[in-house]
Amino acid sequence: MQILDHPEEYSKIDLQGMRAEIEGLPTQLQAAYQFGLSQPLPAWKDIRQILIAGMGGSAIGADLLIAWLEGICPIPVILHRDYALPAWAHQPGTLVICSSHSGNTEEVLSVFEQARQARANLLAITTGGKLAQSARDAGVPLWRFVHAGQPRAAVGWSFGLLLALVTHLGLVPDPQVELLNAVANMRYQQEIIGCESPVAANPAKRLAGQLVDRWPLVIGAGVLAPVARRWKGQLSELAKCWAQFDVLPEADHNTVAGVIYPQDQLSRTMVVFLESSTDHPRNHLRAEVTRKVLMLEGLGTDTYTAPGNSALVNQWTALHFGDYLAYYLAMIYGVDPTPVDASESLKAELSQRG
Ligand code: PA5
């Protein structure tokens, strides 16, 4: 825990510069949206549904977008984290977007190939790899961006490009003002939760302290549901800690029942509720009541309230807080936040096996 008040020491643990990635996220988000607006698109006619194929750090941007679109977009936009192109996506009027940071993710490449064979409208989003090559070979529109770091650190890209795309397609009112507001609020919050801000004044550092040697469960609703997933992903990938996420109102219909066993483990669980001004009032109430129920059962609980009063501001400030939180937990555990050895060796074994 003492390490958190010595940011000059972080680079001894953070050997590949994850700190700079997190610090640069507001700039990345803004730049990605502008870059997306400058990209060419074919004059697709009559797009009736959109499928986005992506995994892990490349999928989370789509998750965020879809939650934000829910109240405003007239057509369904579905995220697909798997190999097979769903039957409905073979219908005319489907746009399939294949998004992979590396361009080498087998699930996304599989969807790309099936969508190409089905002659679906296709767009590839990547930094390169096999996806860029396949798109070029097949004459498929390709949005190629430059980002040398980890896919999860490119969440501004994976979201910002998709936001620009739905704007291009006329599916949403111009989001520029709301996006710039989100960026400004992230920068403002960064003054408080950034690395130079001491533990005593820094809620992200203090929450990281509470997570030490505990199982985190992050719960969100509405536009913060994908942010709960992001917090969980960052806690796993940066701090290498076992973490889970859940979503309200669904969690009240099952998760809350599972608070009896194993008795000796539950007190080591820390449940963090993500809340915002744009929550559905019933979900807001549910978070309050659910927290009380869990506390009475002996689980640790806390609440993070996202600043701002628009969905994009809520999402991005909450996401940024979670990135810092995971980073600080990595510093406390003394683990480099960049490498993900377990995922890499798993990918290697899968590719060895054909
Ligand atoms: O954060 C990560 O590194 C992973 O979750 C990757 O994003 C995931 O394995 C998919 O790879 P890519 O984003 O290159 O398609």
Boltz pocket constraint, residues with backbone or C-beta under 6 A from the ligand:
constraints:
  - pocket:
      binder: B
      contacts: [[A, 55], [A, 56], [A, 57], [A, 58], [A, 59], [A, 99], [A, 100], [A, 101], [A, 102], [A, 103], [A, 104], [A, 105], [A, 108], [A, 150], [A, 151], [A, 152], [A, 237], [A, 340], [A, 343]]
      max_distance: 6.0
